[in-house]
């Protein structure tokens, strides 16, 4: 029973970290897509103009908040789970989850090539951590 | 459907790979010099900012964030993602050739898989062409964010 409890705690912390990262990255990607090519914005209104454009996007601000929460969730996770499990587990879940979320919410054309890439990255990250 | 990236856009993707990995390495090197920070000695964090490794790590990570957002403004998230993962490969290779750390067979296999992933994606288009009515879901996200 104790073992089941700690397994449950470990994996819900890891899932929480991954979910916040996925939400943050998708929101930031959506914000950037809305803004359009940052290189062109910078040419037109300079670096301060580009920074202002990014910071005034509500999608970006919510995404950045998710990334900040992700950072603190990771700190919490590292206090209950070893780094050698937490780092590869959250990274690979984030990569696969990002591919699914990009297809669902951003309507990206996630074809077989991109699914394979996400899976290879997820497995590769786990192998690199060994 | 084939993509055409400008040389400056390739430079941004390479900057993403290098800044994230080298920045993280510099940060961890600097923090190893500063020592462990706990809640009773938060002042150490302020001192850490003046450590040259930590300071240059932070500069590189700011550069990473700027290049990452620039890339997302003209490419899909699923296109940029393997490029960020390639940073892990750069760290592993740096630790092997620069710090002379031993790389196990597993790590070499992991490096190989991430390199393949980059190859799969780099062959395809960098951006999904959107038809106007597909923005529906984004509008939903937008209205949720604006509340």
Interface residues (C-beta under 8 A of the other chain):
Chain A: X25 X26 X27 X28 X29 X30 X32 X33 X34 X35 X36 X37 X38 X39 X54 X58 X59 X61 X62 X95 X98 X99 X102 X103 X104 X105 X106 X107 X108 X109 X110 X111 X113 X114 X116 X117 X118 X120 X121 X123 X124 X125 X126 X127 X128 X129 X130
Chain B: X8 X69 X70 X72 X73 X74 X76 X77 X78 X79 X81 X82 X85 X88 X89 X92 X104 X106 X107 X109 X110 X111 X112 X113 X114 X116 X117 X118 X120 X121 X123 X124 X125 X128 X130 X134 X137 X138 X141 X142 X145 X146
